[in-house]
Amino acid sequence: MAETRVALEPVPEAPPLPQPEKQGESYWDLVLRQFRRNRLAVASFFFVLMLSLVAVYAPFLANSVPIVIKAAYPGAYNDRFEEWKLGGHPEFVAALRAWQANPGRQKAAVLMARLETVEREIDFLASQLRSQQAHELSAHEQDYKQAVTLAEKGNAADVAGEAQKLELTAQEIAQQFEPGKARFERKIYWPVVSQLTTTSVFFLSLSIMVLITPLLLPLLRRMLLKSGADSALVPLLLICLPVV
């Protein structure tokens, strides 16, 4: 019996799976890797960084004013109280009576300027007092505003009555809120902040960005890689943020 042989066709081999392309190191990655290998360079960098931070924070570390204080200022209150008593209030009443004698735009402008002065003085006095006294003192501003409102309406009789009412208001303020009876509120002040210049604020912001760079760098790299941008832009962005 003859044997039957069947020729089997060779099975084609499966094509090789595509291998992911290896991303080469960027220029800055190469520089950073070489820099890390040099221990002396790394130590020198941190030493220079420390000196730079000391120089930037010099206004906080060595200055002639306190960094933060919690205090009241009776002297400043007394000075502003005298300004209101001898200047702000009498000048406002005088401007009000001048408008009453000869109404006009020029007299109205002077009256508004005197009102702003009185409001500024009373606001400062109230800011130094405890909450209850501060609220009571601030309420007296309405009497001055009411006088200006009546003057704008042109009712001379009402303005005359309001001028007399302001004299009583002044006596009440002088009795209740004189420096000897005032109850001052101790507040927190930052004198060193008022000494900072624009240049100081810029370098302070820049130093903060340098300190948090290790935290922001990976996040920015991921964002730039997803958007297809060059990772070399990361250091540039970190430098530009304080400028913005």
Buried (B, 14 or more C-beta within 10 A) or exposed (E): EEEEEEEEEEEEEEEEEEEEEEEEEEEBEEEEEEEEEEEEEEEEEEEEEEEBBEEBBEBBEEEEEEEEEEEBBEEEBBEBBEBBBEBBBEBBBBBBEBBBEEBEEEBBEBBBEBBEBBBBBBBBBBBBBEEEBBEBBBEBBEBBEBBBBBBBEEEEEBBBEBBEEBEEBBEEBEEEBEBEEBEBBEEEBEEBEEEEEEEBEEBBBBBEBBEEBEEBBEEBBEEBEEEEBEBEBBEEBBEEEBEE
